[in-house]
Structure formats: C-alpha cells, structure tokens
C-alpha cells in the first residue's frame, strides 16, 4: 500500500469509529448513577463518557503522521545507506517491537499526563503494519526473534513501484479508495469552512462548533 491508501483508509476507519462511539446512542442503555456511590453502573457510565471524550478529541494530524511513520523512517535509510544497513524498505520501524514500544509510550503519556497525541501516532503506525501485510514478512515483523532483517536492492525501485501501482489490484484499489476518502473529507472540510480549523487542531468532528459559530450565537443572545 502507498500514500493514499495508508492515509485515506486509516483516516476513514478511525473517522467511522469516531462517529459510532460519539453518537448519542453509544452506551445509552447504561443506567446513570452517582459516581461517588462507586456502583458498577456508575463506573460503566464514566468509562463510556471517557471513551467518547477521547474519540471526540482525536487529532488526525498525528494519526496521518503515524500512518506514514514506518515509511518515513525506513525508506530514506534504505535508499541512502547503500549496504551499511542490512534491510529492505521495511526495516526496524516496520517491526512489532518498534510499534509496541510506541504503544507503551503512548499509553503512559495518556494515563499519566492525559496527552493522547503519541497514542494516536502509535495507532496510525499499527494500521500501517496491517495494511503492509507484514505477517507475510515474519523475519521483519518479529525482529530480532527470527534473525536479521533481509536487504533488497534499491536499483529500479521507482519503475517497480509504478508497475505495482498499475498491475497489483491490492495497490491500485487501496490507493483509489484512500484517495476517494481523502477527497471526501477535504471537500467536507472545505464546504463547512473547517480547513483552517483542522490545520490548527487536527479535529474533523463535525459537531464541534467553530469560533465563528460561537460568536454568532453570542451576538444573537
């Protein structure tokens, strides 16, 4: 999978999850109880609200970064280090170990400091491994358990990439789907005047009021 596939499909999946979790129906069957009572229902209600709040605050800028992170790290090293590094275009950043460390750091920052941006990066990076079908490269995925990461030649990589784009259904279908998702989200941001808002906050929750909307409400009242 290439750029549009990674960015578009990852963003689309998380956006759908966000819409499902933040809808009013999510968790509505949980009876409310005073949190101070310590009842099971109260704890379930708090967990539901906490998950909804976390999903509302997803920063898609960091999700996009995470969806490309393994390639951002591995591809330049693969292309410019000649034989000094014994790996191919999918190196250490494509390993489960690397992404597991990202996840642990993200969880620590989220739990201890309430900062979720690093966790968002790790989620995007894990999606990258899934879409790259890394289970087909077990030596790389489970490094260092199965030995060193194999190296592939960089000669002719651009023609090979183009050939895969026009002949491999997995590549061109995923790129098409990803492009359509990105185009849809961009057009919706454009129509709703949220492009600048997204660039500043990374938020594409359509229910979050803009500053201009708040100003209009204040003026009317």
Phi, psi and omega in degrees: 000145184249202190302301185297323179298309182298309185291310186293310184290320177299313179297318180297316180297313181294323179296318178298316178299320179298315180296320181292318184284324185273356178294154183295337182285339184294117177075014185289343179279000178277117181293140181275141175217158180297124180304332182290342180288336178073017181286162180298318181297323179295318180294320178297319180296317180294321178296317179298314179296321180295317179296319179297318179296319180296318181291327178295330187263016178302128177264104186290343174296317179285329176296316178297316177302315180295324181294340180250352189305312180304320178287324179300323181278311191279320187298313179298320179296318180297321186280329191246006182251007179052231184262010182291332179244120185278064178214174177256198181293350176243096186250223188299327180287349176263008181270155176296324181301311180302313184287330176293319177298317176303315182297315181298315178298317179298318179294319179297314180295323181291315183286316186276324186244351182074016179263120186255358186296321181289324176296322177297319176299316182295324177296314177299322181291322177295321175300323179300316179298319181295313183288336174278000180051053186294345175296343176282347178238068187299328179298319178286312184302316186258020175306137008259018187295327186253013179111184182290154178288128181290153179252142175243153181291147178268354182294130177071022183291327181291312175300323179295321179296316179295320179298318179295324182295326184261349185239340183264113182303322181299321182287305187287332177289315180295322178294321179295313179299314180299318179296318180297318179296314179298316180298316180299312181296320180296315180296323179291321175298319182294313182294323182271007178059041183245011182297310179296319178301318178295316181298327181277326188242337185077010185263131173234033172278113186293344182273352179283121181290143176279162179300323179295323178295319179296322180296320180296318180297316180298319180297317182294317182287000000 
